[in-house]
Amino acid sequence: MNTTNNTVLVTGGSAGIGFEIAKLFANNGNHVIITGRNKTRLQNAAAKLHNVTAIAADVTKEDDVKELVSRVKKEFSLLSIVVNNAGSAFYYTLDENAGAFAKAQEEILTNYLSIVRLNEQLLPVLKQQAEAAIVNVSSIVAFAGRHTLATYAASKAALHSYTNSLRIFLQRNSNIKVFELMPPLVNTAFSKEIGGEKGIAPSVVAEDLLNSLETNNYEIHVGNTADFHKLYFSSPAEALNVMNPVEQLVEA
């Protein structure tokens, strides 16, 4: 699909992968809307970009989403690409004092349910365009979860399943294409706690997304995610072992 002269919405666009995606789209001749919960951080990010509009919004809050969608309909009716990048993750082990329920509740709301809600409310706008796309940012752990990211992985697995169903329905019944962006470990503040400094640069993720949009590559396996995806389908048990090496289990 065309990756220039679009209006693009990137949730969680003030830092990390979201910021790099917003930057690349803006530099490629698109008008970009970035959202985030922290207004100051969002404005600081917008100041580093051109052709961008910053809208403070928490995608987990119904009222914020209603305001965001209302503003999009009034001011950005040509919106044609939505990148659902905002996410939440907790790094912990599943013992009796972990508070797993509360952590999972936030992760499921942020990483899955909020995306379902925003997509549904933006469909009328996207359907008005000659060509449109929804990009859901998933993860390598959607295939095989890491025990210290158990509920985060579960939320991404839910997102992966939903994305497949959404793609089938919309591409049979509308002009909207549905992409899933699956990064491996990425060097961002978001992943610092799990050794993010060993990961790939977020700019690589953004570049792979843009290239995949242009070639209609709907399931985007960034970096070593492609090899891990093949391993998972050839040997799910081995993929789990790779994601959860014994030394990590001992340390935990």
C-alpha positions as MATLAB code, in Angstrom:
seq = 'MNTTNNTVLVTGGSAGIGFEIAKLFANNGNHVIITGRNKTRLQNAAAKLHNVTAIAADVTKEDDVKELVSRVKKEFSLLSIVVNNAGSAFYYTLDENAGAFAKAQEEILTNYLSIVRLNEQLLPVLKQQAEAAIVNVSSIVAFAGRHTLATYAASKAALHSYTNSLRIFLQRNSNIKVFELMPPLVNTAFSKEIGGEKGIAPSVVAEDLLNSLETNNYEIHVGNTADFHKLYFSSPAEALNVMNPVEQLVEA';
ca = [
       0.000    0.000    0.000;
       0.998    3.636   -0.330;
       3.157    4.920    2.540;
       3.242    8.621    1.668;
       0.697   11.436    1.919;
      -1.322    9.639    4.578;
      -2.690   10.698    7.929;
      -1.292    8.262   10.492;
      -2.211    7.704   14.140;
       0.442    6.157   16.399;
      -0.558    5.344   19.970;
       2.257    5.397   22.475;
       4.157    7.616   20.086;
       6.218    9.600   22.571;
       9.068    7.108   23.022;
      10.660    3.880   21.875;
       9.191    1.998   18.933;
       6.223    4.356   18.661;
       8.419    7.433   18.406;
      10.612    5.864   15.713;
       7.535    4.810   13.726;
       6.112    8.318   13.989;
       9.446    9.836   12.951;
       9.814    7.593    9.925;
       6.246    8.203    8.741;
       6.657   11.968    9.185;
       9.932   11.929    7.263;
       8.194    9.952    4.519;
       5.693   12.718    3.796;
       2.826   11.764    6.101;
       0.992   13.766    8.732;
       1.337   11.894   12.016;
      -0.819   12.033   15.138;
       0.920   10.729   18.262;
      -0.818    9.923   21.524;
       0.426    9.174   25.013;
      -0.606    9.389   28.653;
       2.161   11.741   29.758;
       1.424   15.164   28.259;
       4.884   16.618   28.938;
       6.713   13.662   27.419;
       4.341   13.728   24.461;
       4.990   17.414   23.804;
       8.746   16.912   24.098;
       8.536   14.133   21.526;
       6.417   16.240   19.170;
       8.997   19.044   19.366;
      11.567   16.670   17.832;
       9.340   15.850   14.865;
       7.795   17.745   11.984;
       4.332   17.465   10.486;
       3.014   15.955   13.713;
       0.058   16.557   16.032;
       0.280   15.472   19.682;
      -2.915   14.490   21.476;
      -2.672   13.491   25.126;
      -4.851   10.407   25.589;
      -4.798    7.223   27.633;
      -6.107    4.436   25.405;
      -7.172    2.439   28.465;
      -9.674    5.138   29.474;
     -13.030    5.178   27.706;
     -13.512    8.950   27.952;
     -10.041    9.639   26.531;
     -10.739    7.326   23.603;
     -14.078    8.997   22.910;
     -12.394   12.419   22.848;
      -9.588   11.162   20.632;
     -11.962    9.578   18.137;
     -14.195   12.643   18.125;
     -11.233   14.892   17.351;
     -10.007   12.560   14.626;
     -13.424   12.622   12.964;
     -13.578   16.429   13.081;
      -9.969   17.392   12.318;
      -8.339   14.371   10.688;
     -11.080   12.784    8.612;
      -8.475   11.521    6.114;
      -6.969    9.164    8.695;
      -5.878    6.048    6.812;
      -3.314    4.254    8.997;
      -3.652    3.343   12.683;
      -0.655    1.929   14.552;
      -1.672    0.409   17.883;
       1.646    0.594   19.682;
       0.795    1.627   23.279;
       1.617   -1.200   25.667;
       2.151   -2.268   29.249;
       4.383   -5.011   30.659;
       5.329   -6.355   34.075;
       8.441   -8.448   34.659;
       7.853  -10.879   37.540;
       7.561  -14.534   38.533;
       4.272  -16.307   39.155;
       4.566  -16.996   42.883;
       1.857  -16.481   45.480;
       2.913  -12.899   46.274;
       3.283  -11.652   42.700;
      -0.008   -9.781   42.380;
      -0.481  -11.503   39.050;
      -4.171  -10.705   38.738;
      -3.726   -6.931   38.994;
      -0.754   -6.984   36.638;
      -2.564   -9.165   34.100;
      -5.627   -6.942   34.312;
      -3.597   -3.892   33.279;
      -1.735   -5.746   30.544;
      -4.870   -7.252   29.031;
      -6.615   -3.874   29.075;
      -3.696   -1.989   27.534;
      -2.324   -4.584   25.132;
      -5.580   -6.138   23.947;
      -8.946   -4.710   24.995;
      -8.017   -1.070   24.411;
      -6.918   -1.968   20.869;
     -10.198   -3.728   20.153;
     -12.098   -0.654   21.334;
     -10.048    1.918   19.432;
     -10.113   -0.073   16.202;
     -13.862   -0.501   16.384;
     -14.463    3.208   16.931;
     -12.124    4.243   14.106;
     -13.516    1.836   11.514;
     -16.047    4.371   10.145;
     -13.192    6.804    9.409;
     -10.919    4.171    7.872;
     -13.695    2.802    5.667;
     -14.081    6.242    4.045;
     -10.568    6.076    2.589;
      -9.623    4.543   -0.755;
      -7.000    2.489    1.076;
      -6.433    2.048    4.802;
      -4.480   -0.050    7.288;
      -4.513   -1.120   10.917;
      -1.203   -2.151   12.478;
      -1.273   -4.033   15.779;
       2.098   -4.199   17.530;
       2.463   -7.683   18.945;
       5.602   -9.483   20.143;
       7.749  -12.543   19.685;
       6.298  -13.854   22.974;
       2.874  -14.163   21.326;
       4.108  -17.578   20.126;
       5.963  -18.893   23.167;
       5.747  -17.061   26.459;
       8.581  -16.226   28.786;
       7.876  -17.275   32.381;
       8.884  -13.860   33.740;
       6.558  -12.147   31.263;
       3.725  -14.650   31.554;
       0.715  -12.354   31.553;
       2.278   -9.915   29.078;
       2.844  -12.845   26.717;
      -0.753  -13.941   27.222;
      -2.014  -10.478   26.283;
       0.074  -10.509   23.112;
      -1.145  -14.001   22.238;
      -4.698  -12.694   22.521;
      -3.782   -9.763   20.286;
      -2.246  -12.119   17.722;
      -5.410  -14.223   17.547;
      -7.655  -11.166   17.317;
      -5.472   -9.658   14.581;
      -5.822  -12.763   12.430;
      -9.617  -12.670   12.748;
      -9.752   -8.927   12.110;
      -7.639   -9.334    8.976;
      -9.884  -12.043    7.564;
     -13.063  -10.063    8.172;
     -11.923   -6.603    7.069;
     -10.073   -7.741    3.982;
     -13.166   -9.618    2.817;
     -15.564   -6.815    3.651;
     -13.688   -3.510    3.341;
     -10.686   -1.658    1.959;
      -8.789   -1.991    5.247;
      -5.625   -4.089    5.457;
      -4.556   -5.507    8.803;
      -0.893   -5.925    9.746;
       0.783   -7.420   12.801;
       4.200   -6.107   13.787;
       6.175   -8.648   15.826;
       9.424   -7.272   17.251;
      11.995   -9.297   19.187;
      13.803   -7.684   22.133;
      14.179   -3.964   21.329;
      16.546   -1.492   22.980;
      14.075    0.909   24.605;
      13.327    2.191   28.103;
      10.240   -0.047   27.996;
      12.426   -3.177   27.848;
      15.266   -2.022   30.095;
      14.284   -4.352   32.939;
      14.601   -7.434   30.739;
      17.935   -6.546   29.165;
      16.726   -4.270   26.411;
      20.236   -2.947   25.823;
      20.947   -6.263   24.092;
      18.066   -5.766   21.681;
      17.817   -4.245   18.231;
      17.341   -0.518   17.660;
      13.719    0.673   17.527;
      14.467    2.376   14.215;
      14.950   -1.098   12.669;
      11.419   -2.038   13.744;
      10.045    1.138   12.162;
      11.882    0.515    8.904;
      10.613   -3.058    8.706;
       7.074   -1.820    9.249;
       7.286    0.732    6.454;
       8.799   -1.789    4.033;
       6.129   -4.363    4.901;
       3.306   -1.891    4.370;
       4.682   -1.134    0.922;
       4.833   -4.839    0.006;
       1.642   -5.919    1.824;
       3.538   -8.281    4.126;
       0.840   -8.689    6.743;
       2.687  -10.598    9.493;
       5.932   -8.728   10.079;
       8.635  -10.805   11.791;
      11.327   -8.310   12.751;
      14.908   -9.478   13.276;
      15.249  -12.935   14.824;
      11.476  -13.219   15.247;
      11.389  -14.857   11.809;
      13.710  -17.676   12.920;
      11.886  -18.092   16.210;
       8.558  -18.279   14.380;
       9.893  -21.138   12.234;
      11.254  -22.902   15.323;
       7.931  -22.617   17.104;
       6.022  -24.283   14.301;
       8.621  -27.031   13.887;
       9.032  -27.691   17.633;
       6.857  -25.756   20.126;
       8.606  -27.425   23.073;
      12.044  -26.341   21.846;
      10.786  -22.800   21.292;
       9.625  -22.692   24.919;
      13.044  -23.917   26.038;
      14.767  -21.229   23.997;
      12.526  -18.559   25.512;
      13.005  -19.976   29.023;
      16.592  -21.246   29.431;
      17.250  -23.293   32.550;
      19.680  -20.755   34.019;
      16.930  -18.130   34.021;
      14.564  -20.503   35.814;
      17.209  -21.192   38.439;
      17.922  -17.486   38.933;
      14.214  -16.738   39.301;
];
